[in-house]
């Protein structure tokens, strides 16, 4: 069974056992369970069910494997011949989650 979900501002097509890197879930720790109710589409044995906008009664359960920071992104600004240079960096907080089950009630 596959599902297209929306979580933390992004859409993913997932199935059981997939590992995702998403924006960090607030107030969670490693090992916590997360239930995702925004299921946009389900595919089961070739039969697709589309939601308007979400499929009613469908949930995806995921386990948080790790909370960490992503790779550093460097922001560099420069204006030529003006002596103006600025360098900044940013590391996004992310959660590594594993899909445990896709349920339809």
ROZAPA-888996 format. One record per residue: residue in three letters; x, y, z of N, C-alpha, C, CB in turn; chain. Coordinates in Angstrom, 2 decimals. Atoms other than C-alpha are relative to their C-alpha. Glycine has a CB too. Layout:
<nodes>
NODE; aa; n_east; n_north; n_up; ca_east; ca_north; ca_up; c_east; c_north; c_up; cb_east; cb_north; cb_up; ch
NODE; ALA; X; Y; Z; X; Y; Z; X; Y; Z; X; Y; Z; A .
...
</nodes>
This chain:
<nodes>
NODE; aa; n_east; n_north; n_up; ca_east; ca_north; ca_up; c_east; c_north; c_up; cb_east; cb_north; cb_up; ch
NODE; UNK; 0.84; -1.17; 0.00; 0.00; 0.00; 0.00; 0.89; 1.24; 0.00; -0.96; 0.00; 1.22; A .
NODE; UNK; -0.71; -1.26; 0.07; 1.28; 3.47; -0.91; -0.94; 1.13; 0.37; 0.59; 0.22; -1.41; A .
NODE; UNK; 0.79; -1.16; -0.36; 0.12; 6.84; 0.32; 0.78; 1.27; -0.34; -0.39; -0.03; 1.50; A .
NODE; UNK; -0.59; -1.32; 0.17; 0.76; 10.44; -0.61; -0.46; 0.84; 1.18; -0.41; 0.66; -1.38; A .
NODE; UNK; 0.32; -0.73; -1.22; 0.95; 12.50; 2.56; 0.55; 1.42; -0.09; 0.58; -0.72; 1.24; A .
NODE; UNK; -0.52; -1.36; -0.15; 1.46; 16.13; 3.46; 0.35; 0.19; 1.47; -1.03; 1.08; -0.49; A .
NODE; UNK; -0.44; -0.21; -1.36; 3.53; 16.86; 6.55; 1.11; 1.03; 0.01; 0.47; -1.31; 0.64; A .
NODE; UNK; -1.02; -1.01; -0.19; 5.64; 19.77; 7.74; 0.23; 0.84; -1.25; 1.28; -0.65; 0.43; A .
NODE; UNK; -0.11; -0.87; 1.17; 4.92; 21.74; 4.56; 0.48; -0.67; -1.26; 0.90; 1.10; 0.31; A .
NODE; UNK; -0.46; 0.72; 1.18; 6.02; 19.03; 2.10; -0.89; -1.21; -0.26; 1.47; -0.44; 0.17; A .
NODE; UNK; 0.77; 1.19; 0.38; 4.33; 16.20; 0.21; 0.97; -1.12; -0.35; -0.94; 0.30; -1.21; A .
NODE; UNK; -0.82; 1.18; 0.23; 5.76; 12.68; 0.06; -0.90; -1.16; -0.41; 0.84; -0.35; 1.26; A .
NODE; UNK; 0.65; 1.26; 0.30; 4.69; 9.41; -1.55; 0.79; -1.07; 0.75; -0.06; -0.29; -1.55; A .
NODE; UNK; -0.69; 0.90; -0.91; 5.50; 6.73; 1.03; -0.65; -1.38; 0.00; 0.01; 0.57; 1.41; A .
NODE; UNK; 0.53; 1.31; -0.31; 5.08; 3.07; 1.81; 0.69; -0.48; 1.28; 0.23; -1.01; -1.19; A .
NODE; UNK; -0.50; 0.47; -1.28; 5.83; 1.00; 4.90; 1.51; -0.23; -0.08; -0.71; -1.30; 0.42; A .
NODE; UNK; -1.45; 0.18; -0.07; 9.51; 1.11; 5.90; 0.81; 1.14; -0.58; 0.36; -1.24; -0.69; A .
NODE; UNK; -0.73; -1.12; 0.58; 10.43; 4.32; 4.06; 0.56; 0.91; 1.10; -0.91; 0.82; -0.94; A .
NODE; UNK; -0.62; -0.95; -0.92; 12.75; 6.79; 5.79; -0.02; 1.37; -0.66; 1.46; -0.43; 0.37; A .
NODE; UNK; 0.15; -1.35; 0.52; 12.07; 10.52; 5.35; 0.79; 0.99; 0.85; -1.48; 0.41; -0.04; A .
NODE; UNK; -0.62; -1.13; -0.68; 13.94; 13.71; 6.24; -0.96; 1.16; -0.14; 1.43; 0.34; -0.60; A .
NODE; UNK; 1.01; -1.06; 0.02; 11.35; 16.35; 7.18; 0.40; 1.08; 1.00; -1.42; -0.55; 0.33; A .
NODE; UNK; -0.22; -1.04; -0.99; 11.33; 19.64; 9.07; -0.35; -0.55; 1.38; -0.84; 1.27; -0.31; A .
NODE; UNK; 0.14; 0.58; -1.34; 11.55; 18.96; 12.80; -1.41; 0.14; 0.55; 0.99; 0.65; 0.95; A .
NODE; UNK; 1.27; -0.02; -0.71; 8.37; 18.02; 14.63; 0.23; 0.65; 1.36; -0.60; -1.44; 0.16; A .
NODE; UNK; -0.23; -0.68; -1.29; 8.05; 20.36; 17.63; -0.37; -0.90; 1.18; -0.81; 1.30; 0.07; A .
NODE; UNK; 0.25; 0.70; -1.27; 8.17; 18.90; 21.16; -0.02; -1.51; -0.15; -1.32; 0.46; 0.59; A .
NODE; UNK; -0.12; 1.45; 0.14; 9.20; 15.39; 20.09; 1.42; -0.42; 0.29; -0.43; -0.47; -1.41; A .
NODE; UNK; -1.30; 0.58; -0.28; 12.06; 13.11; 21.02; 0.19; -1.24; -0.85; 0.15; -0.34; 1.50; A .
NODE; UNK; -0.27; 1.23; 0.74; 13.74; 10.10; 19.45; -0.84; -1.13; 0.57; 1.50; -0.35; 0.06; A .
NODE; UNK; 0.82; 1.13; -0.42; 11.48; 7.05; 19.56; -1.48; 0.32; 0.11; 0.48; -0.50; 1.30; A .
NODE; UNK; 1.41; -0.38; -0.09; 8.20; 9.01; 19.67; -0.76; -0.42; -1.25; -0.13; 1.51; 0.21; A .
NODE; UNK; 0.89; 0.32; 1.11; 5.25; 8.03; 17.47; -0.67; 1.28; -0.49; -1.07; -1.06; 0.42; A .
NODE; UNK; 0.68; -1.14; 0.61; 3.77; 10.59; 15.07; -1.09; -0.55; -0.90; 1.01; 0.92; -0.80; A .
NODE; UNK; 1.11; 0.40; 0.85; 0.36; 10.20; 13.45; -0.28; 1.12; -1.00; -1.28; -0.33; 0.85; A .
NODE; UNK; 0.20; -0.98; 1.07; -0.12; 11.96; 10.09; -1.39; -0.24; -0.58; 1.11; -0.11; -1.11; A .
NODE; UNK; 1.38; 0.12; 0.46; -3.77; 12.61; 9.19; -0.22; 0.56; -1.39; -0.92; 0.68; 0.97; A .
NODE; UNK; 0.17; -0.61; 1.31; -3.23; 14.57; 5.99; 0.47; -0.97; -1.08; 0.78; 1.34; -0.09; A .
NODE; UNK; -0.27; 0.98; 1.05; -3.35; 11.66; 3.52; -0.76; 0.46; -1.24; -0.43; -1.45; 0.43; A .
NODE; UNK; 0.61; -0.55; 1.20; -4.00; 13.01; 0.03; -0.45; -1.08; -0.97; 0.97; 0.92; -0.69; A .
NODE; UNK; 0.33; 1.07; 0.94; -4.08; 9.72; -1.89; 0.48; -1.34; 0.56; 0.63; 0.26; -1.39; A .
NODE; UNK; -0.38; 1.36; -0.37; -4.00; 5.97; -1.23; -0.02; -0.87; -1.24; -0.95; -0.58; 1.10; A .
NODE; UNK; -0.02; 0.98; 1.08; -3.02; 3.22; -3.67; 0.12; -1.37; 0.65; 1.17; 0.27; -1.02; A .
NODE; UNK; 0.01; 1.34; -0.58; -3.93; -0.33; -2.62; -0.35; -1.00; -1.08; -0.99; -0.10; 1.19; A .
NODE; UNK; 0.18; 1.04; 1.03; -3.48; -3.23; -5.08; -0.50; 0.60; -1.32; -0.99; -1.06; 0.48; A .
NODE; UNK; 0.35; -0.62; 1.27; -3.75; -0.92; -8.09; -1.23; 0.88; 0.03; -0.19; -1.06; -1.01; A .
NODE; UNK; 1.20; -0.82; -0.13; -6.88; 0.83; -6.80; 0.37; 1.29; 0.73; -1.14; -0.77; 0.75; A .
NODE; UNK; -0.37; -1.29; -0.59; -6.37; 4.55; -6.12; -1.22; 0.67; 0.61; 0.64; 0.92; -1.06; A .
NODE; UNK; 1.03; -0.78; -0.68; -8.43; 6.59; -3.66; 0.54; 1.40; 0.20; -0.41; -0.66; 1.37; A .
NODE; UNK; -0.42; -1.39; -0.10; -8.19; 10.36; -3.90; -0.86; 0.72; 1.03; -0.08; 0.70; -1.37; A .
NODE; UNK; 0.72; -0.77; -1.00; -9.15; 12.73; -1.11; -0.40; 1.35; -0.54; 0.84; 0.16; 1.24; A .
NODE; UNK; 0.45; -1.35; 0.38; -10.96; 16.05; -1.35; 0.01; 0.91; 1.22; -1.41; -0.05; -0.63; A .
NODE; UNK; -1.38; 0.18; 0.42; -8.53; 17.28; -0.04; 0.68; -1.20; 0.66; 0.79; 1.23; 0.30; A .
NODE; UNK; -0.62; 1.13; -0.69; -7.79; 14.41; 2.42; -0.91; -1.22; -0.06; 0.30; 0.35; 1.47; A .
NODE; UNK; 0.75; 1.25; -0.04; -8.86; 10.76; 2.42; -0.52; -0.18; 1.43; 0.88; -1.23; -0.45; A .
NODE; UNK; 0.61; 0.10; -1.33; -11.30; 10.32; 5.32; 0.35; -1.34; 0.65; -1.52; 0.16; -0.09; A .
NODE; UNK; -0.29; 1.20; -0.78; -10.25; 7.84; 8.00; 1.38; -0.58; -0.25; -1.02; -1.03; -0.30; A .
NODE; UNK; -1.33; 0.52; 0.29; -6.75; 7.34; 6.63; 1.04; 0.70; 0.87; 0.34; 0.19; -1.50; A .
NODE; UNK; -1.09; -0.55; -0.80; -3.73; 7.80; 8.88; 1.28; -0.75; -0.34; -0.31; -0.09; 1.52; A .
NODE; UNK; -1.32; 0.60; 0.17; -0.03; 7.14; 8.52; 0.74; 0.17; 1.32; 0.79; 0.65; -1.20; A .
NODE; UNK; -0.73; -0.05; -1.26; 1.95; 6.26; 11.63; 1.50; -0.09; -0.31; -0.45; -1.15; 0.96; A .
NODE; UNK; -1.44; -0.05; 0.22; 5.64; 7.11; 11.75; 0.72; 0.08; 1.34; 0.38; 1.21; -0.89; A .
NODE; UNK; -0.82; -0.03; -1.21; 8.42; 6.75; 14.32; 1.18; 0.93; -0.26; 0.49; -1.45; 0.39; A .
NODE; UNK; -1.11; -0.91; 0.13; 11.00; 9.46; 14.89; 1.29; -0.73; 0.37; -0.20; 1.27; 0.89; A .
NODE; UNK; -1.27; 0.68; -0.25; 14.45; 7.92; 14.54; 1.04; 0.94; 0.59; 0.52; -0.60; -1.29; A .
NODE; UNK; -1.05; -0.92; -0.43; 16.51; 11.06; 15.11; -0.44; 1.44; -0.24; 1.32; -0.29; -0.74; A .
NODE; UNK; 0.13; -1.44; 0.19; 16.31; 14.83; 15.57; 1.41; 0.55; -0.13; -0.79; 0.69; 1.19; A .
NODE; UNK; -1.35; -0.50; 0.22; 19.32; 16.60; 14.13; -0.04; 1.26; -0.85; 0.88; -1.07; -0.66; A .
NODE; UNK; -0.10; -1.14; 0.90; 20.56; 19.50; 12.02; 0.47; -0.48; -1.37; 0.97; 1.07; 0.56; A .
NODE; UNK; -0.36; 0.34; 1.37; 20.89; 19.33; 8.24; 1.36; 0.61; -0.34; -1.07; 0.50; -0.99; A .
NODE; UNK; -1.26; -0.58; 0.46; 23.95; 20.30; 6.21; -0.07; 1.52; 0.03; 0.34; -0.49; -1.41; A .
NODE; UNK; -0.04; -1.46; -0.03; 25.07; 23.92; 6.42; -0.16; 0.55; -1.42; 1.33; 0.49; 0.63; A .
NODE; UNK; 0.19; -0.73; 1.24; 23.88; 26.22; 3.66; 0.68; 1.36; 0.18; -1.53; 0.15; -0.38; A .
NODE; UNK; -0.73; -1.25; -0.10; 26.19; 29.19; 3.03; -0.67; 1.05; -0.88; 1.49; -0.19; -0.40; A .
NODE; UNK; 0.57; -1.14; 0.73; 24.65; 32.54; 2.02; 1.11; 1.03; -0.15; -1.27; 0.61; 0.75; A .
NODE; UNK; -1.10; -0.92; 0.25; 27.22; 34.81; 0.39; -0.50; 1.14; -0.88; 1.19; -0.73; -0.67; A .
NODE; UNK; 0.40; -1.19; 0.75; 26.52; 38.36; -0.76; 1.24; 0.81; -0.32; -1.02; 0.86; 0.80; A .
NODE; UNK; -1.14; -0.80; 0.40; 28.93; 40.55; -2.69; -0.44; 1.03; -1.01; 1.12; -0.88; -0.58; A .
NODE; UNK; 0.19; -1.04; 1.02; 28.84; 43.81; -4.58; 1.39; 0.33; -0.52; -0.73; 1.29; 0.58; A .
NODE; UNK; -1.35; -0.15; 0.54; 31.77; 44.09; -6.90; 0.47; 1.46; 0.04; 0.05; -0.52; -1.43; A .
NODE; UNK; -0.71; -1.29; -0.05; 34.23; 46.95; -6.60; -0.49; 0.92; 1.12; -0.16; 0.70; -1.32; A .
NODE; UNK; 0.50; -0.83; -1.10; 32.49; 48.21; -3.44; 0.59; -0.40; 1.35; -1.52; -0.07; 0.06; A .
NODE; UNK; -0.55; 0.47; -1.26; 34.35; 46.24; -0.79; -1.06; -0.59; 0.91; 0.71; 1.13; 0.71; A .
NODE; UNK; 1.11; 0.51; -0.80; 31.06; 44.70; 0.35; -0.07; -1.52; -0.16; -1.35; 0.67; -0.42; A .
NODE; UNK; 0.14; 1.45; 0.00; 31.06; 41.00; 1.28; -0.64; -0.40; 1.32; 1.38; -0.71; -0.20; A .
NODE; UNK; 0.64; 0.54; -1.19; 28.81; 39.17; 3.74; -0.14; -1.51; -0.17; -1.40; 0.67; 0.25; A .
NODE; UNK; 0.10; 1.45; 0.04; 28.90; 35.49; 4.59; -0.78; -0.45; 1.22; 1.41; -0.68; -0.06; A .
NODE; UNK; 0.81; 0.54; -1.08; 26.23; 33.76; 6.65; -0.24; -1.48; -0.27; -1.35; 0.76; 0.14; A .
NODE; UNK; 0.31; 1.42; 0.13; 25.37; 30.14; 7.30; -1.29; -0.33; 0.73; 1.15; -0.86; 0.54; A .
NODE; UNK; 1.26; 0.42; -0.63; 22.19; 28.31; 8.24; -0.05; -1.53; -0.02; -1.24; 0.61; -0.73; A .
NODE; UNK; 0.22; 1.44; -0.08; 21.50; 24.76; 9.43; -1.44; -0.24; 0.44; 1.02; -0.68; 0.99; A .
NODE; UNK; 1.41; 0.27; -0.26; 17.89; 23.59; 9.29; -0.15; -1.16; 0.99; -0.74; -0.31; -1.31; A .
NODE; UNK; 0.32; 1.10; -0.92; 16.51; 21.46; 12.15; -0.89; -0.99; -0.74; -0.70; 0.53; 1.30; A .
NODE; UNK; 0.79; 1.01; 0.69; 15.19; 18.17; 10.73; -0.26; -1.19; 0.92; 0.73; -0.47; -1.28; A .
NODE; UNK; 0.31; 1.26; -0.66; 13.60; 14.95; 11.94; 0.13; -1.11; -1.03; -1.43; 0.01; 0.63; A .
NODE; UNK; -0.08; 1.19; 0.84; 14.43; 11.55; 10.47; -1.10; -0.93; 0.48; 1.44; -0.68; 0.07; A .
NODE; UNK; 1.14; 0.84; -0.40; 11.22; 9.48; 10.47; -0.07; -1.23; -0.88; -1.32; 0.80; -0.08; A .
NODE; UNK; 0.22; 1.24; 0.75; 10.41; 5.93; 9.43; -1.48; -0.32; 0.04; 0.84; -1.18; 0.59; A .
NODE; UNK; 1.41; 0.32; 0.11; 6.96; 4.99; 8.18; -0.23; -1.41; 0.53; -0.49; 0.12; -1.47; A .
NODE; UNK; 0.27; 1.30; -0.61; 5.55; 2.15; 10.30; -1.25; -0.65; -0.54; -0.12; 0.14; 1.48; A .
NODE; UNK; 1.23; 0.61; 0.51; 2.01; 1.67; 9.00; -0.85; 1.04; -0.72; -0.81; -0.65; 1.14; A .
NODE; UNK; 0.99; -0.82; 0.71; -0.65; 3.02; 6.65; -1.34; -0.64; 0.28; 0.30; 0.10; -1.57; A .
NODE; UNK; 1.28; 0.56; -0.44; -4.16; 2.55; 8.05; -1.15; 0.72; -0.68; -0.14; 0.08; 1.53; A .
NODE; UNK; 1.24; -0.56; 0.54; -7.59; 3.06; 6.51; -1.14; -0.59; 0.81; -0.17; -0.31; -1.53; A .
NODE; UNK; 1.11; 0.48; -0.85; -10.60; 2.86; 8.81; -1.27; -0.10; -0.80; -0.22; 0.93; 1.21; A .
</nodes>
